[in-house]
Amino acid sequence: MHVFGHISDLQGFLSAQNKIIGFVPTMGALHTGHVSLIKEAKAQSGLVVCSIFVNPTQFNDKKDLERYPRTFEADAALLREAGCDVLFAPSVEEMYPEVDTRKFDFGFLDRTLDGAFRPGHFNGVAQIVSKLFEAVKPHKAFFGQKDYQQVLVVKELVKQLKMQVEIIPCPILRDPDGLAMSSRNVLLTKEEREQAAAIPKLMQEAKAMFNGRNAAEVKKHVENRIASIPLFKPDYFEIRNAEDLSEFDPAKDRQAIALIAVFCGRIRLIDNLLLQ
């Protein structure tokens, strides 16, 4: 596996390759879910690039940025074992030689759910994803569907900037108890981790209850269940149109999706599940 820290070195290497480039952008603290993205990229590409970069502009909570897990040596070993071809691990100075003042407009997507609860988050995501796409120039980029809203934002970013990259969403991987795999899970205490396992159970309850027309009833049930769990503090639980996250309209929308964001102790966890 080739490792690069500078864009110029990375581009010098990639420009000599005549292969379909698959790209997996990450913030490190890699787990089996990330490995599944690498494997999917390998299946669809001739050369796989993974980036590790904890992007400061997408954290609206500086304490969250400070405690984000950083495990570079273990990450690199995991990528080698997974068959990744190139690891791009730039510094903050490399990616932001000057302050990025760009402001993106994603309309409703940036004002609802995570956009509402984490102001500026998706603008920071757009800044770094656009920079990484410019650096790597991938043909395909692979994103986990746990960050469902982020995938929609990235698709809109690519459309707005007219970038020639195909965005490929990949299924959520889960631990044996159902909890969606996340780099943040390692920050949970034993008690928090035990209670966090309620999140996928709540999502399954929502799916079992949902009949296409009772979104308000399902929402109330899940919110009451969240309130009964001692370490949980919710940001939101919503049932939306899976296509664009607008309010679900049973008369015209084909597919509904449930989305949740909840603090378990200090750690914010998200999940989603298609209901139909």
N, C-alpha and C positions, 0 to 999 in steps of 0.2 A: 504494500500500500504506500502510495506517495503522499507525503504530508507537506502542505504549503501554508505559509503564514502571510504571504504578500500576493496581492492581486496580479501583479506583473508576472511573477513566477508561475502562478496558477495558469494564467492565460497563455504563457509561453509553452507550457506543457500541453494544455488542451488543444491549442491551435495545431499541434502536430498530429493530433489523433483524428482519424477519419471514421468516427463512430457516432452512433446515436448516444447522446449524453443524457443520462437520467440523474436527477438531483433530489437529494433529501436534505432540506434545511432543518437544523435542530438547534436547541440551546444546551445540548449536552445532558449529563445525568441520564445516559441512555439505558433503555430497558428493552424487554422483548418486543414491545410495540414498535420501537424504532427499528429493531432488527427485521420485523415483518415488512417495513417500508423499504429497507435495503434489499430484501429478497424480491419484493415486487418490482423494484427498479431494475434489479439484475435480470429479471424475467423479460422485461420490456425494453431493455437498453443494451448497448454494447459496452458502455463505460459508466460506472456509477460514482458520483461525487456526493459526499456528505459534508455539510458544514457544521461546525460547532461554534456558536457565538451567542453569548448572553447579551441580548440587545437592550441597552439602557433606555432607549427612547420609548419602549412599549410598556414600561413599568410606571404606573402612576403612583405607586407606593414604594418609596425608596427602601423601606425596611424589607419589602418583598424581594427587591433586587438584591439586597445584601445577603439574605438567607437562601437565595436560590442555590440549589446544590451544584457544586463544581467538582467533577470527577474525571478530569481529562485523561489520565493514564489508563484508567479502567475503560473509559469510552473508546480510546484508540484500540485497545486490545479487543474489545467487543466488535469493533468495525472490521479489524483484520480477520477475525474469526468468521465474520459474516460474509467476507469476500468483497468488501468495499474496495474500490480501486484508488480513490483519491479522497483524502481528508483535507478540508480547507478550514484552518483555525486561525483567523485573523485577530489582531488586537482591536480595541476600540478606536485607537488612533488610525489604524489602517482603514477601517470602515467609515469613520467620521473624522477625516482630516480637518474639516471645518464643520460648524454647526449646520445641521440639515434643517432648513427653515420651510421646506415644502409642506403644504397643507393639501390633503386630499379630501374630496367630497364623495362619500359613499351613500349620501342621502339617508333614507330610512335605516339601512343596515348599520349605520354608525350612530344611530340615536336610540336603538332598542336593545334590550337584553344586555350583553356585555358592553355594547357601545354606550349605554346609559349608565351602567354601574362602574365602568372603568373609562372615564373620559380621556380621550387622547390615545387610548391603547391601540386602536386599529390604525390610527395615523402613524404611530411608531412601527407597527407591523408592516404597513405599506412602505415606509421609508427603508427598512432593512431588507424586505423581500425584493423590492425593486433594485436595490444596490447589489444584492446577491445574484439576482438574475442577470444583471449587467456584467457581473464579474465572471460567472460560470457560463452564461449563455447556453442553458440547457435546452434540449428539445422537449423534455418531459420533466415535470416536478411532482413529487409525491407527498401528500399531506394526510395525516390521520384525521378521521371523521369525528374524533372526540371534540376537536375544535371546529364544530360544524359551521358556526357563524364566521370564523376566520377563513374557512375554505371559500365561502361565498364572497367574502371581502377580497381575497386574493384573485378569484376569478374576475371580479369587477375591476380590480387593479390592472390585470393583464389586458382586459378589454379597453380600459381608458388609455393605457400607455401603448396600446397596439403592439404588445410583445408577442413574439412567435414562440410561445411555450405552451404546451398542453398541461393543464392542471388535472391531476389524477387523485381523487379521494380514495382512501383505503380504509377498510373496516376497523372499528375499535377492537383492540385486544383487551381481554379482561383477566384478572386474577381468578383463581378457583372459586372465590366467594362472589364473583361478579363485578367487583369494583374495577372501573376502567383504569388501565395502566396509565400512570402519570409520573413524571419526574418528581412531583411534589409529594407523592405518597411516602417517600422515605423520610419526610419531615414529620410525619404523624407519630405521636406517641402510641404505645400499645393500646391504651384505652381509646384514643381517637381512631386508630385503625380499625378496631372492633366495631365502633359505632358507624364509621364511614361505610361499612358493608351494607348499611341500610339503604344507601342511595340507589344501587341497582334494584333492590327489592321494591322500593317505592316506584321506580320506573316501570317495573313489571306489573305492579298493582295498577298503575295508570293505564297500561296497555290492556289489561284484562277488563277494566271497567269501561273503557272508551268504546262507545257504539257509533261514533261519527257525529253525534249531535249533542252530547252531554259534556262538552269541554269545561264549562263552569263548575259542574258537579265534581268532575275528576280533579280539577284544580283545587277546589275547596278541600276535598279528601286528602290530597297529598300535602297541602299546606298545614292541615291539622296534624297529620302524622309527623311532619318535620318539627312542629312546635312541641311534640311530645318527646323528642330525642334531646337529652340534656346538653350535649356539646354542639348542637347544630344552631347556626344562625343563618337564615336564608337571605340570599340576594333576590332570587326569583325562581318560580316554577311556572312555566307557560306551555300552552299547546298552540302551535303555530302552523301555518302553511309551510310544508317542507321545501317548497320551491324557492321562496323568497323571504320567509319568516314574517310575513304579514299575518294579521289576525286570521285564524282559520275560519273559513266560510264553508259549511258543509254543502251548500247549494252548488258551489262551483269548484272548490278545491279538491284535487284528487287524493292528496296524501297529507296526513297530519304528522307532526313530530313533537314530542315532549322534550323540553330542555330545562335543565336545572343548574343552578349555581348556589352552592351552600358553603359556608365556613364550618369546618369541623375543628374546633379550637381556633388556632390562628391561621390554619391552612385552608385556602379556598379551592374547592373541588367542583368540577363541572362534569356533566354527562348529558347524553341525549339518546332518544330511542324513537324509531319510526313506529307509529301506532297502528298503521293500516297496511 
